[in-house]
Amino acid sequence: MPCFAASRAILDRNRRHIPGGMFSLNRETDPILVFEKGEGAYLWDADGNRFIDYHAAFGPYLLGHNAEEINRAVEQSFHAKASLFGANTTTQEGRLSELMCNVIPFADSVQILNTGSEATYQAIRLARAFTSRDHILVMQGGYNGWHNDVACNVMTPLSEIGPRVSPGEYPVVPLGAGVPEAHRALIHVVNFNDIESIEYVCQKYPIAAILTEPILQNIGIVKPLPGYLPALRKVADKYGCVLIFDEVKTGFRHAIGGYSAISGVFPDIAVYGKALANGYPIAAVAGRAELMDLFAHPDPKRRVFLAGTYNGHPVPVAAAIATIEYLLNSEAKVYERLEQLGRTLELGFESIRKEAGIPLTLVRQGSAFCIYFMDHAPIDWHDIAQNHDFAADTAMRRSLLECGIFPFPLATKQWSISTAHTEKMIRETVDALASVILRQPTLR
Ligand SMILES: Cc1ncc(COP(=O)(O)O)c(C=O)c1O
Protein backbone atom coordinates (compact mmCIF):
# COMPACT_ATOMS: atom_id res chain seq x y z
CA MET A 1 0.00 0.00 0.00
CA PRO A 2 1.53 3.38 -0.95
CA CYS A 3 1.95 5.92 1.84
CA PHE A 4 -0.44 8.88 1.79
CA ALA A 5 0.75 10.46 5.07
CA ALA A 6 1.99 13.75 3.57
CA SER A 7 -1.32 14.17 1.70
CA ARG A 8 -3.24 13.60 4.93
CA ALA A 9 -1.09 16.17 6.77
CA ILE A 10 -1.71 18.85 4.11
CA LEU A 11 -5.46 18.33 4.29
CA ASP A 12 -5.42 18.44 8.10
CA ARG A 13 -3.47 21.70 8.01
CA ASN A 14 -5.79 23.22 5.36
CA ARG A 15 -8.84 22.35 7.42
CA ARG A 16 -7.76 25.01 9.92
CA HIS A 17 -8.68 27.80 7.49
CA ILE A 18 -10.86 26.19 4.84
CA PRO A 19 -14.21 24.56 5.65
CA GLY A 20 -13.69 20.97 4.55
CA GLY A 21 -10.04 21.72 3.77
CA MET A 22 -10.42 22.26 0.01
CA PHE A 23 -11.90 24.74 -2.45
CA SER A 24 -14.40 22.42 -4.16
CA LEU A 25 -15.87 19.95 -1.75
CA ASN A 26 -16.83 17.28 -4.28
CA ARG A 27 -13.08 16.64 -4.70
CA GLU A 28 -12.61 14.79 -1.43
CA THR A 29 -11.43 11.22 -1.89
CA ASP A 30 -10.95 8.23 0.35
CA PRO A 31 -8.03 7.77 0.78
CA ILE A 32 -6.94 11.41 0.73
CA LEU A 33 -4.52 12.21 -2.07
CA VAL A 34 -3.05 15.68 -2.46
CA PHE A 35 -1.41 16.12 -5.85
CA GLU A 36 1.51 18.42 -6.47
CA LYS A 37 2.44 17.94 -10.11
CA GLY A 38 0.74 16.94 -13.34
CA GLU A 39 2.50 16.27 -16.62
CA GLY A 40 0.92 14.55 -19.62
CA ALA A 41 -0.94 11.52 -18.29
CA TYR A 42 0.95 11.39 -14.99
CA LEU A 43 0.19 12.88 -11.58
CA TRP A 44 2.49 12.99 -8.55
CA ASP A 45 1.16 13.31 -5.01
CA ALA A 46 2.71 14.92 -1.93
CA ASP A 47 4.19 11.57 -0.85
CA GLY A 48 6.00 11.20 -4.17
CA ASN A 49 3.67 8.50 -5.54
CA ARG A 50 3.19 8.57 -9.30
CA PHE A 51 -0.15 7.70 -10.93
CA ILE A 52 -1.47 7.28 -14.46
CA ASP A 53 -4.35 9.74 -14.37
CA TYR A 54 -7.83 8.72 -15.57
CA HIS A 55 -9.69 11.40 -13.65
CA ALA A 56 -8.47 14.33 -15.78
CA ALA A 57 -9.72 16.75 -13.08
CA PHE A 58 -13.37 15.78 -13.84
CA GLY A 59 -12.77 15.84 -17.58
CA PRO A 60 -10.94 18.88 -19.00
CA TYR A 61 -7.57 17.31 -19.84
CA LEU A 62 -8.07 15.99 -23.36
CA LEU A 63 -4.44 16.74 -24.32
CA GLY A 64 -2.94 15.84 -20.94
CA HIS A 65 -1.72 18.00 -18.05
CA ASN A 66 0.39 21.03 -18.91
CA ALA A 67 0.15 20.37 -22.65
CA GLU A 68 3.04 22.25 -24.26
CA GLU A 69 1.05 23.69 -27.18
CA ILE A 70 -1.50 25.23 -24.84
CA ASN A 71 0.97 26.49 -22.22
CA ARG A 72 3.02 28.09 -24.99
CA ALA A 73 -0.01 30.11 -26.14
CA VAL A 74 -0.62 31.21 -22.55
CA GLU A 75 3.03 32.26 -22.15
CA GLN A 76 2.78 34.23 -25.39
CA SER A 77 -0.22 36.09 -24.01
CA PHE A 78 1.96 37.16 -21.02
CA HIS A 79 4.79 38.26 -23.32
CA ALA A 80 2.32 40.29 -25.38
CA LYS A 81 1.30 42.06 -22.12
CA ALA A 82 -2.27 40.88 -22.58
CA SER A 83 -4.30 41.90 -19.58
CA LEU A 84 -7.86 42.11 -18.41
CA PHE A 85 -9.02 45.50 -19.63
CA GLY A 86 -12.68 45.43 -18.66
CA ALA A 87 -13.68 47.76 -21.45
CA ASN A 88 -15.35 46.66 -24.68
CA THR A 89 -13.86 43.66 -26.46
CA THR A 90 -10.55 42.24 -27.76
CA THR A 91 -9.36 40.74 -31.04
CA GLN A 92 -8.93 37.43 -29.22
CA GLU A 93 -12.61 37.38 -28.18
CA GLY A 94 -13.50 37.72 -31.85
CA ARG A 95 -11.07 34.98 -32.85
CA LEU A 96 -12.39 32.52 -30.24
CA SER A 97 -16.05 33.09 -31.05
CA GLU A 98 -15.38 32.76 -34.80
CA LEU A 99 -13.53 29.48 -34.26
CA MET A 100 -16.35 28.14 -32.10
CA CYS A 101 -19.05 29.11 -34.59
CA ASN A 102 -17.04 27.43 -37.36
CA VAL A 103 -16.85 24.11 -35.52
CA ILE A 104 -20.24 23.93 -33.76
CA PRO A 105 -22.75 23.13 -36.49
CA PHE A 106 -25.80 25.05 -35.20
CA ALA A 107 -24.03 27.96 -33.46
CA ASP A 108 -24.60 31.44 -34.89
CA SER A 109 -22.87 33.13 -31.97
CA VAL A 110 -21.28 32.48 -28.58
CA GLN A 111 -20.77 34.19 -25.25
CA ILE A 112 -17.82 33.33 -23.03
CA LEU A 113 -18.00 32.78 -19.27
CA ASN A 114 -15.73 31.19 -16.69
CA THR A 115 -17.43 28.00 -15.54
CA GLY A 116 -19.92 25.42 -16.74
CA SER A 117 -22.32 26.44 -13.97
CA GLU A 118 -22.37 30.04 -15.18
CA ALA A 119 -23.02 28.76 -18.69
CA THR A 120 -26.03 26.62 -17.72
CA TYR A 121 -27.31 29.53 -15.60
CA GLN A 122 -27.24 31.90 -18.58
CA ALA A 123 -28.64 29.29 -20.98
CA ILE A 124 -31.64 28.79 -18.68
CA ARG A 125 -32.11 32.54 -18.39
CA LEU A 126 -32.12 32.85 -22.19
CA ALA A 127 -34.71 30.07 -22.44
CA ARG A 128 -36.94 31.73 -19.83
CA ALA A 129 -36.70 35.09 -21.55
CA PHE A 130 -37.36 33.56 -24.97
CA THR A 131 -40.41 31.53 -23.96
CA SER A 132 -41.75 33.74 -21.14
CA ARG A 133 -42.04 30.54 -19.11
CA ASP A 134 -40.29 29.60 -15.85
CA HIS A 135 -40.26 25.80 -15.54
CA ILE A 136 -37.21 23.71 -16.37
CA LEU A 137 -36.92 20.00 -17.08
CA VAL A 138 -33.69 18.23 -16.04
CA MET A 139 -32.52 14.63 -15.98
CA GLN A 140 -32.14 12.34 -12.99
CA GLY A 141 -28.43 11.45 -12.97
CA GLY A 142 -27.43 14.56 -14.90
CA TYR A 143 -25.18 17.24 -13.41
CA ASN A 144 -25.40 20.77 -14.78
CA GLY A 145 -23.71 22.85 -12.09
CA TRP A 146 -24.13 24.24 -8.60
CA HIS A 147 -26.88 26.90 -8.92
CA ASN A 148 -30.44 26.63 -7.65
CA ASP A 149 -32.04 25.53 -10.93
CA VAL A 150 -29.85 22.48 -11.41
CA ALA A 151 -28.11 21.45 -8.17
CA CYS A 152 -30.29 18.38 -7.64
CA ASN A 153 -30.85 14.69 -8.38
CA VAL A 154 -27.52 13.23 -9.46
CA MET A 155 -26.73 10.02 -7.56
CA THR A 156 -29.93 10.24 -5.54
CA PRO A 157 -30.75 7.25 -3.29
CA LEU A 158 -33.87 5.49 -4.58
CA SER A 159 -35.21 5.74 -1.03
CA GLU A 160 -35.61 9.48 -1.74
CA ILE A 161 -37.03 9.39 -5.27
CA GLY A 162 -38.88 6.09 -5.22
CA PRO A 163 -39.06 3.40 -7.89
CA ARG A 164 -39.10 4.06 -11.64
CA VAL A 165 -42.21 5.90 -12.84
CA SER A 166 -43.01 6.38 -16.49
CA PRO A 167 -44.67 8.53 -17.48
CA GLY A 168 -44.08 10.67 -14.42
CA GLU A 169 -41.55 12.79 -12.56
CA TYR A 170 -39.36 12.40 -9.48
CA PRO A 171 -39.18 14.59 -6.39
CA VAL A 172 -36.56 17.33 -6.62
CA VAL A 173 -33.79 16.43 -4.16
CA PRO A 174 -31.30 19.32 -3.82
CA LEU A 175 -27.60 18.47 -3.58
CA GLY A 176 -27.41 20.55 -0.41
CA ALA A 177 -29.05 23.04 1.89
CA GLY A 178 -30.06 26.60 0.99
CA VAL A 179 -32.14 26.01 -2.14
CA PRO A 180 -35.47 27.83 -1.62
CA GLU A 181 -38.61 25.70 -1.72
CA ALA A 182 -40.21 28.14 -4.19
CA HIS A 183 -37.32 27.59 -6.56
CA ARG A 184 -37.67 23.81 -6.43
CA ALA A 185 -41.28 24.09 -7.60
CA LEU A 186 -39.98 25.25 -11.00
CA ILE A 187 -37.79 22.20 -11.56
CA HIS A 188 -38.97 18.85 -12.93
CA VAL A 189 -36.88 15.72 -12.92
CA VAL A 190 -37.35 12.71 -15.21
CA ASN A 191 -35.13 9.83 -16.23
CA PHE A 192 -32.81 10.07 -19.25
CA ASN A 193 -34.01 7.98 -22.22
CA ASP A 194 -37.62 8.29 -21.03
CA ILE A 195 -39.35 10.27 -23.76
CA GLU A 196 -42.85 9.48 -22.40
CA SER A 197 -42.02 11.23 -19.11
CA ILE A 198 -40.54 14.20 -20.94
CA GLU A 199 -43.74 14.58 -22.95
CA TYR A 200 -45.82 14.10 -19.77
CA VAL A 201 -44.00 16.97 -18.02
CA CYS A 202 -44.16 19.21 -21.09
CA GLN A 203 -47.94 18.69 -21.25
CA LYS A 204 -48.41 19.41 -17.56
CA TYR A 205 -46.22 22.52 -16.99
CA PRO A 206 -45.11 25.60 -18.93
CA ILE A 207 -41.60 24.30 -19.64
CA ALA A 208 -39.08 26.89 -20.82
CA ALA A 209 -36.21 24.48 -21.37
CA ILE A 210 -35.33 20.83 -21.55
CA LEU A 211 -31.76 20.71 -20.24
CA THR A 212 -29.73 17.55 -20.69
CA GLU A 213 -26.24 16.23 -21.21
CA PRO A 214 -26.49 14.39 -24.54
CA ILE A 215 -24.66 11.50 -22.83
CA LEU A 216 -24.97 11.38 -19.03
CA GLN A 217 -21.35 11.59 -17.93
CA ASN A 218 -21.68 12.28 -14.24
CA ILE A 219 -22.90 8.75 -13.44
CA GLY A 220 -20.33 7.07 -15.67
CA ILE A 221 -21.37 6.88 -19.31
CA VAL A 222 -25.09 6.56 -20.01
CA LYS A 223 -25.70 6.79 -23.75
CA PRO A 224 -28.87 7.92 -25.47
CA LEU A 225 -30.85 4.98 -26.87
CA PRO A 226 -31.28 4.98 -30.66
CA GLY A 227 -33.93 7.53 -31.59
CA TYR A 228 -33.99 9.22 -28.17
CA LEU A 229 -32.22 12.49 -29.05
CA PRO A 230 -34.25 13.01 -32.28
CA ALA A 231 -37.42 12.35 -30.25
CA LEU A 232 -36.29 14.89 -27.67
CA ARG A 233 -35.84 17.46 -30.44
CA LYS A 234 -39.38 16.72 -31.68
CA VAL A 235 -40.94 17.04 -28.22
CA ALA A 236 -39.14 20.35 -27.62
CA ASP A 237 -40.48 21.67 -30.94
CA LYS A 238 -43.99 20.36 -30.30
CA TYR A 239 -44.27 22.13 -26.92
CA GLY A 240 -42.26 25.23 -27.86
CA CYS A 241 -39.49 24.53 -25.33
CA VAL A 242 -35.86 25.48 -25.79
CA LEU A 243 -33.62 22.40 -26.10
CA ILE A 244 -30.35 22.93 -24.24
CA PHE A 245 -27.52 20.42 -24.55
CA ASP A 246 -25.06 20.55 -21.69
CA GLU A 247 -21.88 19.68 -23.59
CA VAL A 248 -19.59 20.72 -20.73
CA LYS A 249 -18.25 17.15 -20.62
CA THR A 250 -19.03 15.87 -24.12
CA GLY A 251 -17.99 19.02 -26.04
CA PHE A 252 -14.54 18.89 -27.66
CA ARG A 253 -13.89 15.53 -25.97
CA HIS A 254 -15.88 13.35 -28.37
CA ALA A 255 -15.59 15.55 -31.46
CA ILE A 256 -14.63 19.12 -32.15
CA GLY A 257 -18.32 19.91 -32.79
CA GLY A 258 -19.35 18.07 -29.62
CA TYR A 259 -21.89 15.27 -29.37
CA SER A 260 -24.39 17.38 -31.35
CA ALA A 261 -22.14 16.94 -34.38
CA ILE A 262 -21.87 13.18 -33.78
CA SER A 263 -25.60 12.65 -33.21
CA GLY A 264 -26.76 15.09 -35.87
CA VAL A 265 -29.35 16.38 -33.38
CA PHE A 266 -28.97 20.11 -32.91
CA PRO A 267 -30.15 21.86 -29.76
CA ASP A 268 -31.19 25.51 -29.70
CA ILE A 269 -28.44 26.30 -27.22
CA ALA A 270 -25.45 24.30 -26.00
CA VAL A 271 -22.99 25.01 -23.23
CA TYR A 272 -19.32 24.08 -23.23
CA GLY A 273 -16.43 24.12 -20.75
CA LYS A 274 -13.78 21.65 -19.57
CA ALA A 275 -11.96 20.33 -22.70
CA LEU A 276 -12.61 23.63 -24.53
CA ALA A 277 -9.37 25.03 -23.03
CA ASN A 278 -7.71 21.80 -21.86
CA GLY A 279 -7.91 22.68 -18.17
CA TYR A 280 -7.90 26.49 -18.17
CA PRO A 281 -11.06 28.01 -16.66
CA ILE A 282 -13.48 28.97 -19.40
CA ALA A 283 -17.00 28.11 -20.53
CA ALA A 284 -19.32 29.12 -23.35
CA VAL A 285 -22.96 29.44 -24.32
CA ALA A 286 -23.47 28.87 -28.03
CA GLY A 287 -26.66 28.86 -30.02
CA ARG A 288 -29.08 30.06 -32.62
CA ALA A 289 -29.16 33.82 -33.26
CA GLU A 290 -32.85 34.08 -32.38
CA LEU A 291 -32.00 33.19 -28.78
CA MET A 292 -28.46 34.48 -28.44
CA ASP A 293 -29.46 37.94 -29.71
CA LEU A 294 -31.52 38.37 -26.54
CA PHE A 295 -28.22 39.10 -24.77
CA ALA A 296 -28.06 42.33 -26.78
CA HIS A 297 -31.75 43.04 -27.40
CA PRO A 298 -32.44 46.76 -28.03
CA ASP A 299 -35.37 46.67 -25.60
CA PRO A 300 -33.89 46.63 -22.06
CA LYS A 301 -36.98 44.78 -20.82
CA ARG A 302 -36.32 41.90 -23.19
CA ARG A 303 -32.53 41.95 -22.88
CA VAL A 304 -30.99 39.09 -20.90
CA PHE A 305 -28.44 40.41 -18.44
CA LEU A 306 -24.95 39.02 -18.93
CA ALA A 307 -21.85 40.39 -17.21
CA GLY A 308 -18.72 39.10 -15.53
CA THR A 309 -15.49 40.78 -14.47
CA TYR A 310 -13.44 37.81 -15.66
CA ASN A 311 -15.43 36.86 -18.79
CA GLY A 312 -12.99 36.63 -21.68
CA HIS A 313 -9.89 36.81 -19.47
CA PRO A 314 -6.94 36.66 -21.89
CA VAL A 315 -5.27 33.63 -20.30
CA PRO A 316 -8.12 31.12 -20.70
CA VAL A 317 -9.09 32.73 -24.02
CA ALA A 318 -5.55 32.14 -25.33
CA ALA A 319 -5.74 28.55 -24.05
CA ALA A 320 -9.12 27.96 -25.73
CA ILE A 321 -7.95 29.38 -29.07
CA ALA A 322 -4.82 27.23 -28.92
CA THR A 323 -6.86 24.12 -28.01
CA ILE A 324 -9.33 24.56 -30.87
CA GLU A 325 -6.56 25.38 -33.37
CA TYR A 326 -4.64 22.31 -32.23
CA LEU A 327 -7.73 20.12 -32.60
CA LEU A 328 -8.48 21.63 -36.02
CA ASN A 329 -4.93 21.22 -37.29
CA SER A 330 -4.76 17.62 -36.18
CA GLU A 331 -8.46 16.83 -35.79
CA ALA A 332 -8.44 13.39 -37.37
CA LYS A 333 -5.26 12.41 -35.57
CA VAL A 334 -6.40 13.46 -32.09
CA TYR A 335 -9.79 11.75 -32.21
CA GLU A 336 -8.40 8.70 -34.08
CA ARG A 337 -5.66 8.33 -31.51
CA LEU A 338 -8.08 8.65 -28.59
CA GLU A 339 -10.39 6.08 -30.20
CA GLN A 340 -7.45 3.70 -30.72
CA LEU A 341 -6.35 4.01 -27.07
CA GLY A 342 -9.95 3.51 -25.92
CA ARG A 343 -10.30 0.44 -28.14
CA THR A 344 -7.07 -1.09 -26.77
CA LEU A 345 -8.39 -0.67 -23.25
CA GLU A 346 -11.80 -2.03 -24.18
CA LEU A 347 -10.31 -5.13 -25.88
CA GLY A 348 -8.03 -5.79 -22.92
CA PHE A 349 -10.98 -5.43 -20.58
CA GLU A 350 -13.05 -7.87 -22.65
CA SER A 351 -10.69 -10.75 -21.75
CA ILE A 352 -10.91 -9.79 -18.07
CA ARG A 353 -14.71 -9.68 -18.30
CA LYS A 354 -14.86 -13.17 -19.84
CA GLU A 355 -12.62 -14.63 -17.15
CA ALA A 356 -14.10 -12.79 -14.18
CA GLY A 357 -17.29 -14.78 -13.67
CA ILE A 358 -19.14 -11.72 -12.36
CA PRO A 359 -21.37 -9.29 -14.26
CA LEU A 360 -19.16 -6.57 -15.80
CA THR A 361 -19.81 -4.06 -18.58
CA LEU A 362 -17.48 -1.41 -19.94
CA VAL A 363 -19.33 1.47 -21.60
CA ARG A 364 -17.20 3.77 -23.74
CA GLN A 365 -17.62 6.82 -25.92
CA GLY A 366 -14.25 7.54 -27.52
CA SER A 367 -11.89 8.60 -24.74
CA ALA A 368 -14.45 8.45 -21.92
CA PHE A 369 -15.52 5.21 -20.29
CA CYS A 370 -16.87 3.59 -17.15
CA ILE A 371 -16.80 0.05 -15.81
CA TYR A 372 -20.10 -1.10 -14.35
CA PHE A 373 -20.46 -4.17 -12.16
CA MET A 374 -23.70 -5.17 -13.89
CA ASP A 375 -24.56 -7.29 -16.92
CA HIS A 376 -25.64 -4.57 -19.34
CA ALA A 377 -24.99 -0.94 -20.29
CA PRO A 378 -27.26 1.20 -18.09
CA ILE A 379 -30.01 3.30 -19.65
CA ASP A 380 -30.68 5.61 -16.68
CA TRP A 381 -29.98 6.24 -13.00
CA HIS A 382 -32.59 3.73 -11.75
CA ASP A 383 -30.91 1.04 -13.81
CA ILE A 384 -27.54 1.82 -12.17
CA ALA A 385 -28.95 2.22 -8.66
CA GLN A 386 -30.73 -1.13 -8.90
CA ASN A 387 -28.13 -3.23 -10.71
CA HIS A 388 -24.61 -1.84 -10.22
CA ASP A 389 -22.41 -3.23 -7.43
CA PHE A 390 -21.23 0.09 -5.93
CA ALA A 391 -19.09 -1.57 -3.25
CA ALA A 392 -17.15 -3.62 -5.85
CA ASP A 393 -16.65 -0.50 -8.00
CA THR A 394 -15.26 1.50 -5.07
CA ALA A 395 -13.05 -1.41 -3.95
CA MET A 396 -11.67 -1.75 -7.51
CA ARG A 397 -10.84 1.95 -7.70
CA ARG A 398 -9.10 1.95 -4.31
CA SER A 399 -7.05 -1.14 -5.20
CA LEU A 400 -6.00 0.49 -8.48
CA LEU A 401 -4.44 3.35 -6.50
CA GLU A 402 -2.04 0.76 -5.07
CA CYS A 403 -1.05 -0.12 -8.65
CA GLY A 404 -0.34 3.52 -9.55
CA ILE A 405 -3.58 4.05 -11.48
CA PHE A 406 -5.84 6.99 -10.57
CA PRO A 407 -9.50 6.79 -11.43
CA PHE A 408 -11.52 9.06 -9.11
CA PRO A 409 -12.11 6.65 -6.20
CA LEU A 410 -15.89 7.05 -6.13
CA ALA A 411 -18.25 4.53 -7.76
CA THR A 412 -19.58 5.39 -11.26
CA LYS A 413 -17.29 8.38 -11.86
CA GLN A 414 -16.16 8.70 -15.48
CA TRP A 415 -12.69 7.62 -16.61
CA SER A 416 -11.00 9.86 -19.21
CA ILE A 417 -8.13 9.12 -21.59
CA SER A 418 -5.99 11.92 -23.05
CA THR A 419 -3.66 12.11 -26.03
CA ALA A 420 -0.80 12.01 -23.51
CA HIS A 421 -1.69 8.42 -22.61
CA THR A 422 0.32 5.81 -24.51
CA GLU A 423 -0.45 2.25 -25.60
CA LYS A 424 2.06 1.13 -22.95
CA MET A 425 0.19 2.99 -20.20
CA ILE A 426 -3.09 1.51 -21.38
CA ARG A 427 -1.60 -2.01 -21.31
CA GLU A 428 -0.25 -1.32 -17.81
CA THR A 429 -3.77 -0.24 -16.81
CA VAL A 430 -5.34 -3.38 -18.28
CA ASP A 431 -2.80 -5.51 -16.36
CA ALA A 432 -3.65 -3.63 -13.16
CA LEU A 433 -7.39 -4.11 -13.79
CA ALA A 434 -6.77 -7.84 -14.34
CA SER A 435 -4.81 -8.18 -11.11
CA VAL A 436 -7.47 -6.28 -9.16
CA ILE A 437 -10.61 -7.82 -10.67
CA LEU A 438 -9.40 -11.39 -11.18
CA ARG A 439 -7.29 -11.82 -8.06
CA GLN A 440 -9.25 -10.04 -5.38
CA PRO A 441 -11.87 -12.25 -3.79
CA THR A 442 -13.77 -9.19 -2.50
CA LEU A 443 -14.57 -8.15 -6.07
CA ARG A 444 -15.81 -11.57 -7.21
C1 LIG B 1 -22.10 18.18 -17.59
C2 LIG B 1 -21.66 19.28 -16.68
N1 LIG B 1 -22.27 20.47 -16.74
C3 LIG B 1 -21.92 21.50 -15.95
C4 LIG B 1 -20.90 21.37 -15.04
C5 LIG B 1 -20.52 22.52 -14.16
O1 LIG B 1 -19.29 23.02 -14.58
P1 LIG B 1 -18.37 23.85 -13.56
O2 LIG B 1 -17.91 22.88 -12.51
O3 LIG B 1 -17.26 24.35 -14.45
O4 LIG B 1 -19.20 24.94 -13.00
C6 LIG B 1 -20.22 20.13 -14.94
C7 LIG B 1 -19.13 19.95 -13.97
O5 LIG B 1 -18.70 18.87 -13.67
C8 LIG B 1 -20.62 19.06 -15.78
O6 LIG B 1 -20.05 17.87 -15.71
The ligand as an SDF file (V2000), in Angstrom:
LIG
                    3D

 16 16  0  0  0  0  0  0  0  0999 V2000
  -22.1020   18.1830  -17.5940 C   0  0  0  0  0  0  0  0  0  0  0  0
  -21.6620   19.2770  -16.6790 C   0  0  0  0  0  0  0  0  0  0  0  0
  -22.2740   20.4740  -16.7410 N   0  0  0  0  0  0  0  0  0  0  0  0
  -21.9200   21.5020  -15.9490 C   0  0  0  0  0  0  0  0  0  0  0  0
  -20.9050   21.3660  -15.0430 C   0  0  0  0  0  0  0  0  0  0  0  0
  -20.5160   22.5210  -14.1620 C   0  0  0  0  0  0  0  0  0  0  0  0
  -19.2940   23.0210  -14.5840 O   0  0  0  0  0  0  0  0  0  0  0  0
  -18.3680   23.8490  -13.5620 P   0  0  0  0  0  0  0  0  0  0  0  0
  -17.9050   22.8820  -12.5150 O   0  0  0  0  0  0  0  0  0  0  0  0
  -17.2610   24.3490  -14.4470 O   0  0  0  0  0  0  0  0  0  0  0  0
  -19.2030   24.9440  -13.0040 O   0  0  0  0  0  0  0  0  0  0  0  0
  -20.2220   20.1310  -14.9400 C   0  0  0  0  0  0  0  0  0  0  0  0
  -19.1340   19.9460  -13.9750 C   0  0  0  0  0  0  0  0  0  0  0  0
  -18.6980   18.8710  -13.6690 O   0  0  0  0  0  0  0  0  0  0  0  0
  -20.6240   19.0630  -15.7840 C   0  0  0  0  0  0  0  0  0  0  0  0
  -20.0460   17.8680  -15.7140 O   0  0  0  0  0  0  0  0  0  0  0  0
  1  2  1  0
  2  3  1  0
  2 15  2  0
  3  4  2  0
  4  5  1  0
  5  6  1  0
  5 12  2  0
  6  7  1  0
  7  8  1  0
  8  9  2  0
  8 10  1  0
  8 11  1  0
 12 13  1  0
 12 15  1  0
 13 14  2  0
 15 16  1  0
M  END
$$$$
